[in-house]
Amino acid sequence: MIDQDQADYTQADLKRSGRTWLEKIRQSEKRDDAWIKAAEVAETAYLADEEAENGEVPRFNILHSNVETIVPSIYNSTPRPDIRPRHNNKDDIAKMGADVLERGTTTQIDDSALDEEIEANAQDAFMAGRGVVRVRFDADEVPPQIAQQFAGVDESGEPIIQEVEVSPASITNERILYECVSWRDYREGPAKRWKDVPWVAYRHEISETERERLEDDVIAEKYETEDNVDETKDCTVWEIWCKETMKVYFITEEGQKVLNISDDPLGLKGFFPQAKPVQPITATGKRCPVCPYTIYKNLAEELDRASKRINAIMRGLKVRGGIAADAEAVELISQADDNELVPIPNIENITAAGGLEKAIMWWPIETAIMVLRELYAQREQTKQAIYEVTGISDIIRGQGAASETATAQQIKTEWGSLRVKKMQNLIARQVRDLFVITSELMCKHFTAQGLQQASGMQITPEVMQLLKSPSRHYRIDVESDSTIRADATKNREQMAQFLQGTAQFFQTMGPLLAQAPQAAGPVVDMYSAFARQFDLGKSAEDALEQMVELAKQAGQQDRPNPEMEKMKAEFEMKAKEFQHQVQMDQEEQQRKTAEFQKDMQLKGADLQLKAAELKLKGEQLNLEESKAESEAAARFAEYELEDEQQRAVKLGGS
């Protein structure tokens, strides 16, 4: 590695730097070799890529099912930033700065660009074992405007025209871009913890045009022409961010050539332009990822073997048989339609063989059916074992047994969501880190006009001064559960419980506040502790803090405050309205439940009536079939009687 001005670099320095960094990358790949191979096998299985060199395409793709189930359950909603002044700072300027950052961050993600990258990141994490999202700053460069002006005449009398800069070069349309880096194209230096990682590297496949744009002219001149590789082809470039030197290196993989070396371009507090990678399976003191597929790979292979055997038996499970008597006669019978009688030539051959049942010999399939039934049962048991290992229960998959009670399914949902909650927290933590980086980039690289456009707010010099250190003055987080879309029914139930509890609380505390108004502060503190048990959102929490502050101010007064009395009366009235509304909602729900039960009873009676009708129709069909058989037997007897009479006439005549 080198750490000096570009003009001082020698060709030997650049070559040594290129070799050193590529060797570090190879060492990183060597450390993670087992994981990389396992991830390649998992990717082949997930994509069902039959042309891949590593891995085998499974017949029963449980990995694809698991990934497609877990990814939507851990991230399915655009996150909302939650930025507030630290230490509950009540300063209006600090509050305005928080609103600027929050609105600006929301603007950067409101086109669903972050959603797409986080979903791909989650897929990489739970398929291969590591998910990485990096951040880029981009802007449009406006060249300076040049104008021509008259500057006098020369010695020959010709006018002198000079070019002057009317407006300087500037940047506009500043924006933050998010990019999910494939697990194949990411490497990092050796460390036990993320904060100690010395460098990270990203692999790019670039074109000749992009290479020319990226290559630094000063560095390019240091290389001798004969040492250059073919620069007319696309090439692989490693982008390396070194925390030790605080520099970024671009090095080609083919010729180990350094294209560019730049100082820290972003100025982030953590230097690296990315959030901490998501690794679902980790061990303390180890940064090497673990492919989740390897945890249950043996069970997946057992499931695949059962599926292969089922397919093999199904291919051989055919109804086949042989004819032991007159083939032409048996074929005529097999081609007869419903209730059709066909004349059979040489029927005595079938009779001599012991009847039609003895004339046909069927291939035995009972043993194959028994084996097939056991294989299906074994496959289901293996699937359940995989669900236990992965924690993806049938409830999480949106399935459930009809025999289970609602309470049993609720218990399974609550306990099954505990393991999923850990994965949701990993994604939420990563999104929070991305919001921190986004806030830093906006404060460092956005102009005041850019911040105003992003936030829709007027930026004052005091706010700009405060925004120079956003991580020092503000707490940046993700609004609770905003990355997952919660169950609407459950939210309504929780809100009904909250409103009912609020009404009961203030109904109980009303007499106390009437006798001792100074107790308003402690009472509201108690209420805020109760209210924080519910996920009310940022706006409700801000309103709650204002209510606590007003109650404390009212409690410090020596005499009752008419405004507080009025507010208390209004609040009690609203609480009663809330309670009345909740009661009406409960009555409406009970009415709908009774109607639903009545409707189900009517449908059940209708089904029973239809079943009786079907049974009656079946009996009628059986009666008609019996009648047809009797008529056929009578005709056959008449034929035999006529035949006997004709034979008797012939014998009498002879």
HUGI-V121460 format. One record per backbone hydrogen bond with DSSP energy under -0.5 kcal/mol. NH is the residue of the N-H (numbers start at 1). CO is the residue of the C=O. E is the energy in kcal/mol with one decimal. If there is no record, write none. Layout:
BEGIN
((NH & CO & E) (NH & CO & E))
END
This chain:
BEGIN
((8 & 5 & -1.3) (9 & 6 & -1.2) (14 & 10 & -2.2) (15 & 11 & -2.4) (16 & 12 & -2.4) (17 & 13 & -2.3) (18 & 14 & -2.5) (19 & 15 & -2.5) (20 & 16 & -2.4) (21 & 17 & -2.4) (22 & 18 & -2.1) (23 & 19 & -2.0) (24 & 20 & -2.0) (25 & 21 & -2.1) (26 & 22 & -2.2) (27 & 23 & -2.4) (28 & 24 & -2.0) (29 & 25 & -2.2) (30 & 26 & -2.2) (31 & 27 & -2.2) (32 & 28 & -1.8) (33 & 30 & -1.1) (36 & 32 & -2.8) (37 & 33 & -2.4) (38 & 34 & -2.1) (39 & 35 & -2.8) (40 & 36 & -2.1) (41 & 37 & -2.0) (42 & 38 & -2.3) (43 & 39 & -2.6) (44 & 40 & -2.2) (45 & 41 & -2.2) (46 & 42 & -2.8) (47 & 43 & -2.6) (48 & 44 & -0.9) (49 & 44 & -1.7) (50 & 48 & -1.1) (52 & 49 & -1.1) (58 & 56 & -0.5) (61 & 59 & -0.6) (62 & 60 & -2.0) (65 & 61 & -1.6) (66 & 62 & -2.5) (67 & 63 & -2.7) (68 & 64 & -2.5) (69 & 65 & -1.1) (70 & 66 & -2.8) (71 & 67 & -2.3) (73 & 69 & -0.8) (74 & 70 & -1.2) (74 & 71 & -0.8) (75 & 71 & -1.6) (76 & 483 & -2.3) (77 & 483 & -1.4) (82 & 477 & -2.9) (84 & 475 & -1.9) (86 & 473 & -2.3) (88 & 85 & -0.8) (89 & 86 & -1.0) (95 & 91 & -2.3) (96 & 92 & -2.4) (97 & 93 & -2.4) (98 & 94 & -2.1) (99 & 95 & -2.1) (100 & 96 & -2.3) (101 & 97 & -2.3) (102 & 98 & -2.6) (103 & 99 & -2.7) (104 & 100 & -2.6) (105 & 101 & -2.6) (106 & 102 & -2.1) (107 & 103 & -2.1) (108 & 104 & -1.5) (109 & 105 & -1.0) (109 & 106 & -0.6) (110 & 106 & -0.8) (110 & 107 & -0.5) (112 & 109 & -1.3) (116 & 112 & -1.8) (117 & 113 & -1.4) (118 & 114 & -2.7) (119 & 115 & -2.4) (120 & 116 & -1.8) (121 & 117 & -2.4) (122 & 118 & -2.7) (123 & 119 & -2.1) (124 & 120 & -2.3) (125 & 121 & -2.3) (126 & 122 & -2.3) (127 & 123 & -1.0) (128 & 124 & -2.4) (129 & 124 & -1.6) (130 & 124 & -0.9) (131 & 278 & -1.9) (132 & 181 & -0.7) (134 & 179 & -3.0) (135 & 273 & -3.1) (136 & 177 & -2.9) (138 & 175 & -2.5) (140 & 172 & -3.1) (141 & 139 & -0.5) (142 & 170 & -3.8) (143 & 141 & -0.6) (145 & 167 & -1.6) (146 & 144 & -0.5) (147 & 164 & -3.0) (149 & 162 & -2.6) (151 & 160 & -3.6) (154 & 158 & -2.7) (157 & 154 & -1.5) (160 & 152 & -3.9) (161 & 159 & -0.6) (162 & 149 & -2.5) (162 & 160 & -0.5) (164 & 147 & -3.3) (164 & 162 & -0.5) (166 & 145 & -3.0) (166 & 164 & -0.8) (167 & 145 & -1.0) (170 & 142 & -2.2) (172 & 140 & -2.7) (175 & 138 & -2.6) (177 & 136 & -2.9) (179 & 134 & -2.3) (181 & 132 & -2.2) (181 & 179 & -0.5) (182 & 180 & -0.5) (185 & 182 & -1.2) (186 & 183 & -0.7) (187 & 201 & -2.1) (189 & 199 & -2.7) (196 & 193 & -1.2) (197 & 194 & -1.6) (200 & 241 & -1.7) (201 & 187 & -2.9) (202 & 239 & -2.4) (203 & 185 & -2.2) (204 & 237 & -2.8) (206 & 204 & -0.7) (206 & 235 & -2.4) (211 & 207 & -2.1) (212 & 208 & -2.2) (213 & 209 & -2.0) (214 & 210 & -2.0) (215 & 211 & -2.3) (216 & 259 & -2.8) (220 & 216 & -2.4) (221 & 217 & -1.7) (222 & 218 & -0.5) (222 & 219 & -1.2) (223 & 219 & -0.6) (223 & 220 & -1.0) (227 & 224 & -1.0) (228 & 224 & -0.6) (228 & 225 & -1.2) (231 & 229 & -0.6) (233 & 230 & -0.6) (235 & 206 & -2.0) (237 & 204 & -2.8) (238 & 251 & -3.1) (239 & 202 & -3.3) (239 & 237 & -0.5) (240 & 238 & -0.7) (240 & 249 & -3.1) (241 & 200 & -2.9) (242 & 240 & -0.6) (242 & 247 & -2.4) (243 & 198 & -2.7) (243 & 241 & -0.6) (244 & 198 & -0.6) (246 & 242 & -1.3) (247 & 242 & -1.0) (248 & 262 & -2.8) (249 & 240 & -2.7) (250 & 260 & -2.3) (251 & 238 & -2.1) (252 & 257 & -2.7) (253 & 236 & -3.0) (256 & 252 & -0.7) (259 & 250 & -3.4) (259 & 257 & -0.6) (260 & 250 & -1.2) (262 & 248 & -2.3) (264 & 246 & -1.3) (271 & 268 & -0.7) (272 & 270 & -2.8) (274 & 272 & -0.8) (275 & 133 & -1.6) (278 & 131 & -2.5) (279 & 277 & -0.6) (282 & 280 & -0.6) (283 & 286 & -0.6) (286 & 283 & -2.0) (290 & 281 & -0.5) (294 & 291 & -1.5) (295 & 291 & -0.5) (295 & 292 & -1.1) (296 & 292 & -0.7) (296 & 293 & -0.7) (300 & 296 & -2.4) (301 & 297 & -2.6) (302 & 298 & -2.1) (303 & 299 & -2.4) (304 & 300 & -2.1) (305 & 301 & -2.6) (306 & 302 & -2.1) (307 & 303 & -1.9) (308 & 304 & -2.5) (309 & 305 & -2.4) (310 & 306 & -2.3) (311 & 307 & -2.5) (312 & 308 & -2.5) (313 & 309 & -2.6) (314 & 310 & -2.6) (315 & 311 & -2.1) (316 & 312 & -1.2) (317 & 313 & -1.0) (318 & 316 & -1.5) (320 & 318 & -0.8) (322 & 361 & -3.1) (324 & 322 & -0.5) (324 & 359 & -4.5) (325 & 359 & -0.7) (330 & 326 & -1.9) (331 & 327 & -2.3) (332 & 328 & -1.8) (333 & 329 & -1.8) (334 & 330 & -2.2) (335 & 331 & -1.3) (336 & 333 & -1.2) (340 & 337 & -1.6) (345 & 343 & -0.6) (347 & 344 & -0.8) (349 & 346 & -1.8) (350 & 346 & -0.6) (351 & 347 & -2.2) (352 & 348 & -2.7) (353 & 349 & -1.2) (354 & 351 & -1.5) (355 & 350 & -2.2) (359 & 355 & -1.3) (360 & 356 & -1.0) (361 & 322 & -3.4) (362 & 360 & -0.5) (363 & 320 & -3.9) (369 & 365 & -2.2) (370 & 366 & -2.0) (371 & 367 & -2.3) (372 & 368 & -2.6) (373 & 369 & -2.2) (374 & 370 & -2.0) (375 & 371 & -2.3) (376 & 372 & -2.2) (377 & 373 & -1.8) (378 & 374 & -2.6) (379 & 375 & -2.5) (380 & 376 & -1.9) (381 & 377 & -2.0) (382 & 378 & -2.3) (383 & 379 & -2.3) (384 & 380 & -2.1) (385 & 381 & -2.0) (386 & 382 & -2.1) (387 & 383 & -2.3) (388 & 384 & -2.0) (389 & 385 & -2.0) (390 & 386 & -2.8) (391 & 387 & -2.0) (392 & 387 & -0.6) (393 & 391 & -1.1) (397 & 393 & -1.4) (398 & 395 & -1.5) (399 & 394 & -3.5) (404 & 401 & -1.3) (409 & 405 & -2.0) (410 & 406 & -2.2) (411 & 407 & -2.3) (412 & 408 & -2.1) (413 & 409 & -2.2) (414 & 410 & -2.5) (415 & 411 & -2.5) (416 & 412 & -2.5) (417 & 413 & -1.7) (418 & 415 & -0.8) (419 & 415 & -0.6) (420 & 416 & -0.9) (421 & 417 & -2.4) (422 & 418 & -1.1) (423 & 419 & -1.1) (424 & 420 & -2.4) (425 & 421 & -2.4) (426 & 422 & -1.6) (427 & 423 & -1.8) (428 & 424 & -2.6) (429 & 425 & -2.7) (430 & 426 & -1.9) (431 & 427 & -2.6) (432 & 428 & -2.3) (433 & 429 & -2.1) (434 & 430 & -2.1) (435 & 431 & -2.1) (436 & 432 & -2.0) (437 & 433 & -2.3) (438 & 434 & -2.6) (439 & 435 & -2.5) (440 & 436 & -2.3) (441 & 437 & -2.7) (442 & 438 & -2.4) (443 & 439 & -2.2) (444 & 440 & -2.1) (445 & 441 & -2.8) (446 & 441 & -0.6) (446 & 442 & -1.3) (451 & 447 & -2.5) (452 & 448 & -2.1) (453 & 449 & -2.3) (454 & 450 & -2.2) (455 & 451 & -2.4) (456 & 452 & -2.5) (460 & 458 & -0.6) (464 & 460 & -2.3) (465 & 461 & -2.1) (466 & 462 & -1.7) (467 & 463 & -2.0) (468 & 465 & -0.9) (469 & 466 & -1.0) (470 & 467 & -0.6) (472 & 469 & -0.6) (473 & 469 & -1.5) (474 & 470 & -2.2) (475 & 84 & -3.3) (476 & 474 & -0.7) (477 & 82 & -1.6) (477 & 475 & -0.5) (479 & 80 & -3.1) (482 & 479 & -2.1) (484 & 481 & -0.7) (486 & 484 & -0.9) (491 & 487 & -2.1) (492 & 488 & -2.2) (493 & 489 & -2.1) (494 & 490 & -2.4) (495 & 491 & -2.5) (496 & 492 & -2.4) (497 & 493 & -2.3) (498 & 494 & -2.4) (499 & 495 & -2.7) (500 & 496 & -2.4) (501 & 497 & -2.7) (502 & 498 & -2.6) (503 & 499 & -2.3) (504 & 500 & -2.2) (505 & 501 & -2.4) (506 & 502 & -2.3) (507 & 503 & -1.8) (508 & 504 & -1.8) (509 & 505 & -2.4) (510 & 506 & -1.2) (513 & 509 & -2.4) (514 & 510 & -1.9) (515 & 511 & -1.7) (516 & 512 & -2.5) (519 & 516 & -2.1) (520 & 517 & -1.9) (521 & 518 & -0.5) (523 & 519 & -2.2) (524 & 520 & -2.6) (525 & 521 & -2.2) (526 & 522 & -2.2) (527 & 523 & -2.3) (528 & 524 & -2.9) (529 & 525 & -2.0) (530 & 526 & -1.8) (531 & 527 & -3.0) (532 & 528 & -2.0) (533 & 530 & -1.3) (534 & 531 & -1.9) (536 & 534 & -1.4) (541 & 537 & -2.0) (542 & 538 & -2.6) (543 & 539 & -2.1) (544 & 540 & -2.2) (545 & 541 & -2.1) (546 & 542 & -2.0) (547 & 543 & -2.1) (548 & 544 & -2.3) (549 & 545 & -2.3) (550 & 546 & -2.5) (551 & 547 & -2.3) (552 & 548 & -2.2) (553 & 549 & -2.1) (554 & 550 & -2.3) (555 & 551 & -2.1) (556 & 552 & -1.2) (557 & 554 & -1.0) (562 & 560 & -0.6) (565 & 561 & -2.6) (566 & 562 & -2.7) (567 & 563 & -2.7) (568 & 564 & -3.0) (569 & 565 & -2.6) (570 & 566 & -2.7) (571 & 567 & -2.7) (572 & 568 & -2.8) (573 & 569 & -2.5) (574 & 570 & -2.7) (575 & 571 & -2.6) (576 & 572 & -2.5) (577 & 573 & -2.4) (578 & 574 & -3.0) (579 & 575 & -2.7) (580 & 576 & -3.0) (581 & 577 & -2.9) (582 & 578 & -2.8) (583 & 579 & -2.6) (584 & 580 & -2.5) (585 & 581 & -2.6) (586 & 582 & -2.5) (587 & 583 & -2.5) (588 & 584 & -2.7) (589 & 585 & -2.5) (590 & 586 & -2.6) (591 & 587 & -2.5) (592 & 588 & -2.5) (593 & 589 & -2.3) (594 & 590 & -2.5) (595 & 591 & -2.5) (596 & 592 & -2.6) (597 & 593 & -2.7) (598 & 594 & -2.6) (599 & 595 & -2.7) (600 & 596 & -2.6) (601 & 597 & -2.3) (602 & 598 & -2.4) (603 & 599 & -2.5) (604 & 600 & -2.4) (605 & 601 & -2.6) (606 & 602 & -2.4) (607 & 603 & -2.4) (608 & 604 & -2.4) (609 & 605 & -2.3) (610 & 606 & -2.3) (611 & 607 & -2.5) (612 & 608 & -2.4) (613 & 609 & -2.2) (614 & 610 & -2.5) (615 & 611 & -2.5) (616 & 612 & -2.5) (617 & 613 & -2.6) (618 & 614 & -2.2) (619 & 615 & -2.3) (620 & 616 & -2.3) (621 & 617 & -2.3) (622 & 618 & -2.5) (623 & 619 & -2.4) (624 & 620 & -2.4) (625 & 621 & -2.4) (626 & 622 & -2.5) (627 & 623 & -2.4) (628 & 624 & -2.4) (629 & 625 & -2.3) (630 & 626 & -2.4) (631 & 627 & -2.5) (632 & 628 & -2.3) (633 & 629 & -2.6) (634 & 630 & -2.4) (635 & 631 & -2.5) (636 & 632 & -2.2) (637 & 633 & -2.3) (638 & 634 & -2.4) (639 & 635 & -2.4) (640 & 636 & -2.3) (641 & 637 & -2.6) (642 & 638 & -2.7) (643 & 639 & -2.3) (644 & 640 & -2.4) (645 & 641 & -2.5) (646 & 642 & -2.5) (647 & 643 & -2.1) (648 & 644 & -2.4) (649 & 645 & -2.3) (650 & 646 & -2.2) (651 & 647 & -2.3) (652 & 648 & -2.5) (653 & 649 & -2.3) (654 & 650 & -1.8))
END
